[in-house]
């Protein structure tokens, strides 16, 4: 790829839309995940007794186990949301950009 081609792509409005949209969405999902994760870690650090409550009377499993599993599943959900957006919106923008550049 030549420097001229790179400059044409970087200055194209669809490329700029793709980069800003993807960046904004990725940061939003990242902040969400970090909020959930660090909230869990802060509870472990400062109020561990909340996570040590048994699920039911005589249970060996505490509340912390399902919450931890839920956090892992939440990360899978966020990954799925990103992939869905990438496959629908970002790939479409990329195809349109390629078509415009080839003209």
N, C-alpha and C positions, 0 to 999 in steps of 0.2 A: 504494500500500500504506500502510495507516495504521500508526501507532506501536504500536498494540495488536496488530495482526497480526504485526508484526516481532518483538515480544516473545514472542508465542505460538510463533512458529517458532524463535526463538533458545533458548527454554526446553524445546522438545520433545526427548525422549530420542533420537529417530531422527536429528534434525538434529545433535545433539551427537555421536552415534556417527559420522555421516557426516563431520563436520569433523575429529574426532580420528583416525579411521581413514585418511582421505585425506591428512591432514597427515603422519602417521607414515610412511605408505607413500612419499609424495613425498620426504620427508627421507631415508629409507633409500636410495632410488634415487639421489638427489642425492649423498649421501655416497659411495656406490659409484662413481659416475661421477667425482667429484672425486679419489678415491683412485687410480683407474686413470690419469686424466689427469695428475695431479701426479707420480705415480711415473714416468711416461714423461718428463715435463719434467725431473725431477730426474736421471734417467739421462742425458738430453741435456746437462744442465749439468755433472754431475760425472763421468760415465763415458761420454763419447761414443764411445769406441773400441768399446764393447760393441755399439752399433748400427751401427757401420761395418764389421762383419765381413761378408764376402761370403756370399751364400746358398750358393754352391758355388764350386769352384775356377774362377777366370777369370770369374766373374760380375760384371756391372756393378751389379747390384741388391744392396743390403746388407740385413741383417736388419731394419734400422729401417723400411724401406718396408712389409713385411707387418705389422709390429707396429703401425705408424700406421694402416694400413687396418683392422686388427682393432679398434683403439680406436674408429674411426668406426662400424664395424659393431656394436660393443658398445653404443654410444649409441643406435643404431636399435633394438637389442634391448630396451634399457631403456624406450625410448619405447613400443614395442609392448606390453611388459608392463604399463605404466601404462594404456594405452588399453584393453587387455583387461580389467583390473581395473575401470576406470571404466565400461566398457560392461556388465559383469556385475554387480558389487557396488554401485557408487555410484549408477548409474542406477536400480537396483531400490530402494535406500534412498530416493532422491529421489521415486520414484513412490509409495512407501508413505507418505512424509511428506506429499506432496500430497493423497493420499486421506484421511489423518487430519485434515489442516487443513480440507478441504472439508466434513467432517462437521459 
